[in-house]
Amino acid sequence: MPFQSLKLHPSLLKGIKELGFARPTPIQVDSIPPALSGRDILACAMTGSGKTAAFLLPILHRLIDRPRGTTRALVLTPTRELAAQILEDLNDLAVHTPVTAAAVFGGVGMGPQEHAFRSGVDVLVATPGRLLDHFRQPYARLPGLEVLVLDEADRMLDMGFLPEIRKILRHLPARRQTLFFSATMPDPILALTREMLRDPATINLERRPAPAVGITQAVYPVPQELKSALFLALLQRDEMQDALVFTRTKHRADRLMKYLVRNGVVAERIHGNRSQPQRTEALAGFKSGKYRVLVATDIAARGIDIESLGHVVNFDVPKVPEDYIHRVGRTARAEQVGDAFTFAAPEEEGELRRIERALGKRLPRVIVPDFDYSAKAEGRLEVPIGERIAAIRAKKAEDRARSEAKAARRSASQASGAGQGPRTGGPRGPRGRGSR
């Protein structure tokens, strides 16, 4: 089926053609017609399925010929990276239209975002927390809103955003079209859909989550302390040209990145403790090829869209199958192919078995020839949290003792000075006009 059959505005079809998209994906075929007709949408859609265009194209079609100066569509999404990516996709699709858009998320100044509210850009793409910050101000009103999109709703549930979403709904017109996209449909999400949607067109609700068909998946059994060395060996053997690597914690992401850089690999990291400019630069550098490896926590799992990404590496086995699906979904996007490797230590076998049950199959195990699985690790990638807490407490105790000793010396000095009485003249006394 060609895009022309979806009856989209000619300006959109021109942009789609220039982007190189020949035919719509299944989620686009199922979602766009009912969305164009004004129906609410409830769709189960995985990362890499083309769902972003599935909700953006109907919105753009609706707004092309409308008067400017009123915000008529709001897209809610869980992370800054995903908000920035959606805005980029929107601008690409709308290149031949007058539709305007802006992103609203934390980590950057509120001034340009306030201007977007005041000027009435056509579409706002926002994260819940920063949007609520704006709603506390009188300029942030959306009385003309016609379309609301909730993207990655289950991820917003995971991140604890459901109370914020309900607060946001109180600021929006009740009469609107709502497009609801989620990779999974846990009970709290289904309850929210019943509150928000009116007679929605339902899409893929019975489909079991699964990675894209173009992903080659494999498990690399390896002791926890040798994961860094194994990853470096694969890079040095040129078995992967680039890689997006997911770690369990921000601390592990930092340590792995520094280990790679020490060993000559150009790498950067992205996680919640990095500033927004740092995160933006790391992602842009990885996309451009400046960095061969991008180490990330799950903050990036649903916010990175990179064409022709060859490898995703689960440095740590995800705790839940849904996170595995979204991590590996960063490769093999838009019907391309890619590899997803998971490093599994013996203590992670339980999480790995849960993932395999969700996938309905056992993933192949790979042993790397000539890699010394009994080697002594150079050092621990991550200091256990108990040790880190103990070190922090010891440092605080040391600082406290030093401060108390300094205060005691100061007190003793003041007492001594008081006993001697006031000083006049002498070498330390005030100097007269004839002094040097």
Secondary structure in CASP SS format (residue, H / E / C, confidence):
PFRMAT SS
TARGET T0000
AUTHOR 0000-0000-0000
METHOD secondary structure of the structure
MODEL  1
M C 1.00
P C 1.00
F H 1.00
Q H 1.00
S H 1.00
L H 1.00
K C 1.00
L C 1.00
H C 1.00
P H 1.00
S H 1.00
L H 1.00
L H 1.00
K H 1.00
G H 1.00
I H 1.00
K H 1.00
E H 1.00
L C 1.00
G C 1.00
F C 1.00
A C 1.00
R C 1.00
P C 1.00
T C 1.00
P H 1.00
I H 1.00
Q H 1.00
V H 1.00
D H 1.00
S H 1.00
I H 1.00
P H 1.00
P H 1.00
A H 1.00
L H 1.00
S C 1.00
G C 1.00
R C 1.00
D C 1.00
I E 1.00
L E 1.00
A E 1.00
C E 1.00
A C 1.00
M C 1.00
T C 1.00
G C 1.00
S C 1.00
G C 1.00
K H 1.00
T H 1.00
A H 1.00
A H 1.00
F H 1.00
L H 1.00
L H 1.00
P H 1.00
I H 1.00
L H 1.00
H H 1.00
R H 1.00
L H 1.00
I C 1.00
D C 1.00
R C 1.00
P C 1.00
R C 1.00
G C 1.00
T C 1.00
T C 1.00
R C 1.00
A E 1.00
L E 1.00
V E 1.00
L E 1.00
T C 1.00
P C 1.00
T C 1.00
R H 1.00
E H 1.00
L H 1.00
A H 1.00
A H 1.00
Q H 1.00
I H 1.00
L H 1.00
E H 1.00
D H 1.00
L H 1.00
N H 1.00
D H 1.00
L H 1.00
A C 1.00
V C 1.00
H C 1.00
T C 1.00
P C 1.00
V C 1.00
T C 1.00
A E 1.00
A E 1.00
A E 1.00
V E 1.00
F C 1.00
G C 1.00
G C 1.00
V C 1.00
G C 1.00
M C 1.00
G H 1.00
P H 1.00
Q H 1.00
E H 1.00
H H 1.00
A H 1.00
F H 1.00
R H 1.00
S H 1.00
G C 1.00
V C 1.00
D C 1.00
V E 1.00
L E 1.00
V E 1.00
A E 1.00
T C 1.00
P H 1.00
G H 1.00
R H 1.00
L H 1.00
L H 1.00
D H 1.00
H H 1.00
F H 1.00
R C 1.00
Q C 1.00
P C 1.00
Y C 1.00
A C 1.00
R C 1.00
L C 1.00
P C 1.00
G C 1.00
L C 1.00
E C 1.00
V E 1.00
L E 1.00
V E 1.00
L E 1.00
D C 1.00
E C 1.00
A H 1.00
D H 1.00
R H 1.00
M H 1.00
L H 1.00
D H 1.00
M C 1.00
G C 1.00
F C 1.00
L H 1.00
P H 1.00
E H 1.00
I H 1.00
R H 1.00
K H 1.00
I H 1.00
L H 1.00
R C 1.00
H C 1.00
L C 1.00
P C 1.00
A C 1.00
R C 1.00
R C 1.00
Q E 1.00
T E 1.00
L E 1.00
F E 1.00
F E 1.00
S E 1.00
A C 1.00
T C 1.00
M C 1.00
P C 1.00
D H 1.00
P H 1.00
I H 1.00
L H 1.00
A H 1.00
L H 1.00
T H 1.00
R H 1.00
E H 1.00
M H 1.00
L C 1.00
R C 1.00
D C 1.00
P C 1.00
A E 1.00
T E 1.00
I E 1.00
N C 1.00
L C 1.00
E C 1.00
R C 1.00
R C 1.00
P C 1.00
A C 1.00
P C 1.00
A C 1.00
V C 1.00
G C 1.00
I E 1.00
T E 1.00
Q E 1.00
A E 1.00
V E 1.00
Y E 1.00
P E 1.00
V C 1.00
P C 1.00
Q H 1.00
E H 1.00
L H 1.00
K H 1.00
S H 1.00
A H 1.00
L H 1.00
F H 1.00
L H 1.00
A H 1.00
L H 1.00
L H 1.00
Q H 1.00
R C 1.00
D C 1.00
E C 1.00
M C 1.00
Q C 1.00
D C 1.00
A E 1.00
L E 1.00
V E 1.00
F E 1.00
T C 1.00
R C 1.00
T C 1.00
K H 1.00
H H 1.00
R H 1.00
A H 1.00
D H 1.00
R H 1.00
L H 1.00
M H 1.00
K H 1.00
Y H 1.00
L H 1.00
V H 1.00
R H 1.00
N C 1.00
G C 1.00
V C 1.00
V C 1.00
A E 1.00
E E 1.00
R E 1.00
I E 1.00
H C 1.00
G C 1.00
N C 1.00
R C 1.00
S C 1.00
Q H 1.00
P H 1.00
Q H 1.00
R H 1.00
T H 1.00
E H 1.00
A H 1.00
L H 1.00
A H 1.00
G H 1.00
F H 1.00
K H 1.00
S H 1.00
G C 1.00
K C 1.00
Y C 1.00
R C 1.00
V E 1.00
L E 1.00
V E 1.00
A E 1.00
T C 1.00
D H 1.00
I H 1.00
A H 1.00
A C 1.00
R C 1.00
G C 1.00
I C 1.00
D C 1.00
I C 1.00
E C 1.00
S C 1.00
L C 1.00
G C 1.00
H E 1.00
V E 1.00
V E 1.00
N E 1.00
F C 1.00
D C 1.00
V C 1.00
P C 1.00
K C 1.00
V C 1.00
P H 1.00
E H 1.00
D H 1.00
Y H 1.00
I H 1.00
H H 1.00
R H 1.00
V H 1.00
G C 1.00
R C 1.00
T C 1.00
A C 1.00
R H 1.00
A H 1.00
E H 1.00
Q C 1.00
V C 1.00
G E 1.00
D E 1.00
A E 1.00
F E 1.00
T E 1.00
F E 1.00
A E 1.00
A C 1.00
P H 1.00
E H 1.00
E H 1.00
E H 1.00
G H 1.00
E H 1.00
L H 1.00
R H 1.00
R H 1.00
I H 1.00
E H 1.00
R H 1.00
A H 1.00
L H 1.00
G C 1.00
K C 1.00
R C 1.00
L C 1.00
P C 1.00
R E 1.00
V C 1.00
I C 1.00
V C 1.00
P C 1.00
D C 1.00
F C 1.00
D C 1.00
Y C 1.00
S C 1.00
A C 1.00
K C 1.00
A C 1.00
E C 1.00
G C 1.00
R C 1.00
L C 1.00
E C 1.00
V C 1.00
P C 1.00
I H 1.00
G H 1.00
E H 1.00
R H 1.00
I H 1.00
A H 1.00
A H 1.00
I H 1.00
R H 1.00
A H 1.00
K H 1.00
K H 1.00
A H 1.00
E H 1.00
D H 1.00
R H 1.00
A H 1.00
R H 1.00
S H 1.00
E H 1.00
A H 1.00
K H 1.00
A H 1.00
A H 1.00
R H 1.00
R H 1.00
S H 1.00
A H 1.00
S H 1.00
Q H 1.00
A H 1.00
S H 1.00
G H 1.00
A H 1.00
G H 1.00
Q H 1.00
G C 1.00
P C 1.00
R C 1.00
T C 1.00
G C 1.00
G C 1.00
P C 1.00
R C 1.00
G C 1.00
P C 1.00
R C 1.00
G C 1.00
R C 1.00
G C 1.00
S C 1.00
R C 1.00
END
